[in-house]
Amino acid sequence: MVDKFKAKNIDPEGYVLYTYAAVQVWAQAATQAKTTDPKKVAEAIHKGKWNTVLGPISYDAKGDITVIDYVFYVWKNGKYSELQGGS
């Protein structure tokens, strides 16, 4: 997927892939629910396991993702860099 973004002159830095994954989850859940009704799509999202550009994503009973792989970035000198512990 990164190569596809770069082919369109989009550098998938920062939250691009996370956003893309969120759209993938929503689209799959809407397809499964056979509607775009937000409540029904949300119900489907919480019940399923979704294939995304970041790998499989699923949610617990509270609606939190079950595998935490969050990374923080800082914007410095015109580009993002991963925030390292203690930085």
Backbone hydrogen bonds in HBPLUS format (Angstrom, degrees):
<---DONOR---> <-ACCEPTOR-->    atom                        ^
c    i                          cat <-CA-CA->   ^        H-A-AA   ^      H-
h    n   atom  resd res      DA  || num        DHA   H-A  angle D-A-AA Bond
n    s   type  num  typ     dist DA aas  dist angle  dist       angle   num
A0004-LYS N   A0001-MET O   3.05 MM   3  5.05 117.7  2.45  95.2 110.7     1
A0005-PHE N   A0001-MET O   3.01 MM   4  6.38 157.9  2.06 156.1 161.5     2
A0006-LYS N   A0002-VAL O   2.94 MM   4  6.21 168.2  1.96 155.5 158.6     3
A0007-ALA N   A0003-ASP O   2.89 MM   4  6.04 144.3  2.02 142.6 152.1     4
A0008-LYS N   A0005-PHE O   2.93 MM   3  5.30 143.1  2.07 106.8 118.0     5
A0010-ILE N   A0005-PHE O   2.97 MM   5  5.04 158.1  2.01 135.1 135.4     6
A0009-ASN N   A0006-LYS O   2.96 MM   3  4.80 154.8  2.03 110.0 110.1     7
A0013-GLU N   A0011-ASP O   2.70 MM   2  5.64 139.7  1.86 110.2  97.2     8
A0016-VAL N   A0013-GLU O   3.31 MM   3  5.94 171.7  2.31 134.8 137.1     9
A0019-THR N   A0015-TYR O   2.90 MM   4  6.02 160.5  1.93 155.1 160.1    10
A0020-TYR N   A0016-VAL O   2.91 MM   4  6.13 158.4  1.96 149.1 155.7    11
A0021-ALA N   A0017-LEU O   2.88 MM   4  6.03 156.4  1.93 143.2 149.4    12
A0022-ALA N   A0018-TYR O   2.98 MM   4  6.24 152.4  2.06 143.6 150.9    13
A0023-VAL N   A0019-THR O   3.04 MM   4  6.37 155.4  2.10 150.5 156.3    14
A0024-GLN N   A0020-TYR O   2.93 MM   4  6.23 153.2  2.00 147.0 155.2    15
A0025-VAL N   A0021-ALA O   2.90 MM   4  6.21 160.3  1.94 154.2 158.4    16
A0026-TRP N   A0022-ALA O   3.01 MM   4  6.24 169.0  2.02 149.4 152.3    17
A0027-ALA N   A0023-VAL O   2.87 MM   4  6.01 166.7  1.88 152.8 156.6    18
A0028-GLN N   A0024-GLN O   2.94 MM   4  6.11 165.5  1.96 153.2 157.0    19
A0029-ALA N   A0025-VAL O   2.92 MM   4  6.07 162.6  1.95 154.5 159.7    20
A0030-ALA N   A0026-TRP O   2.84 MM   4  6.01 158.6  1.88 153.7 159.7    21
A0031-THR N   A0027-ALA O   2.99 MM   4  6.15 153.9  2.06 144.3 151.4    22
A0032-GLN N   A0028-GLN O   2.89 MM   4  6.15 160.0  1.93 147.1 152.9    23
A0033-ALA N   A0029-ALA O   2.79 MM   4  5.95 157.9  1.84 149.4 155.7    24
A0034-LYS N   A0030-ALA O   2.85 MM   4  5.75 119.2  2.23 132.5 147.2    25
A0035-THR N   A0030-ALA O   3.21 MM   5  5.44 147.0  2.33 145.2 152.2    26
A0034-LYS N   A0031-THR O   3.20 MM   3  4.94 139.0  2.38  91.7 103.5    27
A0041-VAL N   A0037-ASP O   2.90 MM   4  6.08 160.1  1.94 163.1 169.8    28
A0042-ALA N   A0038-PRO O   2.88 MM   4  5.99 159.9  1.92 145.7 151.6    29
A0043-GLU N   A0039-LYS O   3.00 MM   4  6.22 153.5  2.07 142.5 149.6    30
A0044-ALA N   A0040-LYS O   3.06 MM   4  6.29 157.8  2.11 142.9 148.5    31
A0045-ILE N   A0041-VAL O   2.84 MM   4  6.12 158.0  1.89 152.6 159.3    32
A0046-HIS N   A0042-ALA O   3.05 MM   4  6.28 163.1  2.08 152.3 155.0    33
A0047-LYS N   A0043-GLU O   3.25 MM   4  6.42 133.4  2.48 139.6 151.2    34
A0047-LYS N   A0044-ALA O   3.14 MM   3  5.19 135.1  2.35  98.4 110.8    35
A0048-GLY N   A0044-ALA O   3.12 MM   4  6.16 128.6  2.40 149.6 161.4    36
A0048-GLY N   A0045-ILE O   3.37 MM   3  5.48 147.0  2.49 101.2 109.8    37
A0050-TRP N   A0057-ILE O   2.73 MM   7  5.10 173.0  1.74 151.4 153.2    38
A0057-ILE N   A0050-TRP O   2.77 MM   7  5.10 150.0  1.86 142.5 152.9    39
A0052-THR N   A0055-GLY O   3.24 MM   3  4.98 138.1  2.42 104.4 116.3    40
A0055-GLY N   A0052-THR O   2.94 MM   3  4.98 160.9  1.97 107.1 113.3    41
A0066-THR N   A0058-SER O   2.96 MM   8  5.83 152.6  2.03 143.4 143.4    42
A0060-ASP N   A0064-ASP O   2.78 MM   4  5.51 156.1  1.84 156.4 162.7    43
A0063-GLY N   A0060-ASP O   2.92 MM   3  5.26 151.0  2.00 110.4 119.9    44
A0083-LEU N   A0072-PHE O   2.77 MM  11  5.48 177.4  1.77 146.6 147.1    45
A0074-VAL N   A0081-SER O   2.88 MM   7  5.53 161.4  1.92 157.1 161.5    46
A0081-SER N   A0074-VAL O   2.92 MM   7  5.53 143.1  2.06 150.2 161.9    47
A0076-LYS N   A0079-LYS O   2.89 MM   3  5.57 162.1  1.92 163.5 157.5    48
A0079-LYS N   A0076-LYS O   3.05 MM   3  5.57 154.0  2.12 117.7 125.1    49
A0087-SER N   A0084-GLN O   2.97 MM   3  5.51 151.6  2.05 145.7 144.0    50
